[in-house]
Amino acid sequence: MNVYKVIANDSLNNYNLINSFCSFKSIDNVLYVIYTNSKKTIICYNLLDYKIINIIKDAHDGNITNFRHYLDEINKKDLLMSISCEDNNIKLWNAHNWECLLNLKQIYYNGFLFSACFLHLNNDIFIITSNNNTKITEDFSEPIKIYDISGNFIKEVEESYLKSFFIESYLDYIITGNNGYLKSYNFQENKTYQIYRDKTDNSFYSNVNTIKDKDVIKIIEFYVGGLIRIWNFHLGILLNKIKLDHAIFGNCLWNKEYILVGCYNGTIELIELKSGKKYGIYEGHNCTVINVNKIIHPLYGECIISQGIGKDKIKFLINNN
């Protein structure tokens, strides 16, 4: 992989989290990269003709820290969620005309909104929010909150008042990293489903993906301290553990057998899940790689979009072979 294109031409903010930009192919076949800058602006970039196609200035009152994309196949449109942990605010955008569809304000009062995700159940779409609670007691801390796509508050998730970090959904389940373990919740029953705990290692700041490998649903957990764990989702059993000799930040699945991780030294590593073997080390940044996405380009096939921390740029890496 070599750097083919520098996408962002302006400095990014210093509040970047793992989902601080997103890339996706829209329902009308536009290849988007969505990112932000230090002026709280949302920039919409077309990766097919390498042009900025829209700029949304002052999109939030605080710095934008997360993006999430959702393809609404029922209504044939792409939804983009922008999240600011500074002002505890979520906005929902129509990624075709860039109309702001929803503005959820001051979601939490104790702690701050750390991340959010979509959950699709039957014909309904929900927004799930996680809270990095400052007071970890049941009396003071606020649990995970659930809203419908119109912004109506639906419910709080029971037993979720502890500090939560990156949040993800799988079918009708919610998965979140807590202090010391991962936890999943049954959305419909509104209670804890499984706790994924490895007594020898922490799960602080863990980010997760889910895959179906044959008949087994697996959680791939990326712990920033340099650890990758694979869990049996339904049984809560640890299946495999890969220890690296450095911290990892940005990450994504390459396919069911390989993952990409962004490293502190500016490289991106391709790792086989089963063996933990490194199959490739790609250079492209001169600082910590905080964000990594895989994207399928019509000319170049499987490519990488990556971002360095702080003032580094977003880069488009292609395989010259």
HELIX and SHEET records of a PDB file:
SHEET    1   A 4 ASN A   2  VAL A   6  0                                        
SHEET    2   A 4 ILE A 314  ILE A 318 -1                                        
SHEET    3   A 4 GLY A 301  GLY A 308 -1                                        
SHEET    4   A 4 VAL A 289  HIS A 297 -1                                        
SHEET    1   B 4 CYS A  22  LYS A  25  0                                        
SHEET    2   B 4 LEU A  31  THR A  36 -1                                        
SHEET    3   B 4 ILE A  42  ASN A  46 -1                                        
SHEET    4   B 4 LYS A  51  ILE A  56 -1                                        
SHEET    1   C 4 ASN A  66  ASP A  72  0                                        
SHEET    2   C 4 LYS A  77  SER A  84 -1                                        
SHEET    3   C 4 ASN A  89  ASN A  94 -1                                        
SHEET    4   C 4 CYS A 100  LEU A 104 -1                                        
SHEET    1   D 4 PHE A 112  LEU A 121  0                                        
SHEET    2   D 4 ASP A 124  ASN A 132 -1                                        
SHEET    3   D 4 LYS A 145  ASP A 148 -1                                        
SHEET    4   D 4 PHE A 153  GLU A 156 -1                                        
SHEET    1   E 4 SER A 164  TYR A 170  0                                        
SHEET    2   E 4 TYR A 173  ASN A 178 -1                                        
SHEET    3   E 4 LEU A 182  ASN A 186 -1                                        
SHEET    4   E 4 LYS A 191  TYR A 196 -1                                        
SHEET    1   F 4 ASN A 207  ASP A 213  0                                        
SHEET    2   F 4 VAL A 216  TYR A 223 -1                                        
SHEET    3   F 4 LEU A 227  ASN A 232 -1                                        
SHEET    4   F 4 LEU A 238  LYS A 243 -1                                        
SHEET    1   G 4 ILE A 248  LEU A 253  0                                        
SHEET    2   G 4 TYR A 258  CYS A 263 -1                                        
SHEET    3   G 4 THR A 267  GLU A 272 -1                                        
SHEET    4   G 4 LYS A 278  GLU A 283 -1                                        
END                                                                             
